[in-house]
Amino acid sequence: MIRRIAVAYLLVQGVALVAYWLTLALVPAARAPFIPPGCTDDIALFTIALPDCLLYTATSFAGAYGLARSRAWTRMALSVHAGAALYAALLAMGMFVVDRRRPYRGAEAH
């Protein structure tokens, strides 16, 4: 039961991440809340797209598949996934520290 919940969670997370990056790629107005402070170009945002997609998004799907099929490499995929999640969290906290005027930039989009 717990394994099925974990697989479902990882799949939903992977789909959400794909939707997030597609939205940022296709809807320029959606990018503003996620541009690092002091940057005037979208390139700062898209420099993290490739590693985020390869490490965080892909390992979400890989982890779900590995858990569902009981593959030997699942633990490694989920370890990389956890590391990518930690990196994303540290990056977000770093942006908060640098730009304290806007503690949660995503709130501006609402």
N, C-alpha and C positions, 0 to 999 in steps of 0.2 A: 504494500500500500504506500509506504513512504517513498519507495523507489518510483512509483508511478507519479506521485505528486512532484518529486524532484524533476522527472523527465518533462512533465507538463510545464512546470515553472521555467525550466531552461528553454523549452520551445517557445513559450510566450515571450520570454525575455529576448530571445533571438529575433523573433518577428518584430517586436517593438523596436529593437535597435536598428533593424533594416528600415523600418518605417521612419524612424528618427533621421537617419542619414539620407534617405531619399527625400524627405521633406526639406532638409537643409540644402540639399543639392538642387532641388527643383523649385523651391519657393524662397527667393532671396529675402523677402520681408521676415521670414521666420528665423533668420540668422542673427539678427541684432542682439537678442538677449544672451547669446552664447559667444559673442566676439570678446576676446580678452581686453581688459582695460588698456587704453592707449593705442590700440590698433585701429587703423582706418581701412584695412583691407581684409577681405574674407580669407585670404591665404593663411592667416594665423589659425583660423578655425579648421581649415581643411588639411593643415599639416598633421593633425592628429587623426584624421579620417582613416588613413590606411592602417596604422597600427591598431586603431580601435576596431576596425572591421575585421582585421586578420586575427587579432588576439582576443578581443572581448566577444565580438559577435560570432565569429567562426567557432570558438571554443564553447560557446553556449550551445550551438547545434551539435558539435562533436561530443560534448559531455552528455547531452540528451540521448544521442544515438548510442554512445558507449554504455550508458546506464541501462538503456532499454535492451541492449543486446549482450550485456555482461562482458564487455571487451576488457582485455588485460590492460590496455592503455588509458582506460577511463580516468583513473586517479591522476595521471599526468595531465590529461586535458583539463580536468577540473582544477588542478593546481595552477596551471597557466591562466585559466579563467579567473580564479580568485585573485591572482597577482594583477591581472589587467583591471579587475574591479577596484582593487586597492589603489592602483595608479590613477584611475579616473577620479576616485574620491579625493586623493591627495591633490590632484590638479585642481579640482573644484574648490577645495579648501584654500589652496594657494591663491586662486583668483579672488576669493573672498578677502583674504588678508591684504592683497595688493589694492583692491578697490572696495574699501569699507563703506563708501557712500551708497553702494547698492548691494546689500547683503545677499539677496537672492535675485539675480538678474532675470531669471525666468518669469518672475512675478510681473515684470513690465509688459510681457506679451499678452497678459490677460485683460 
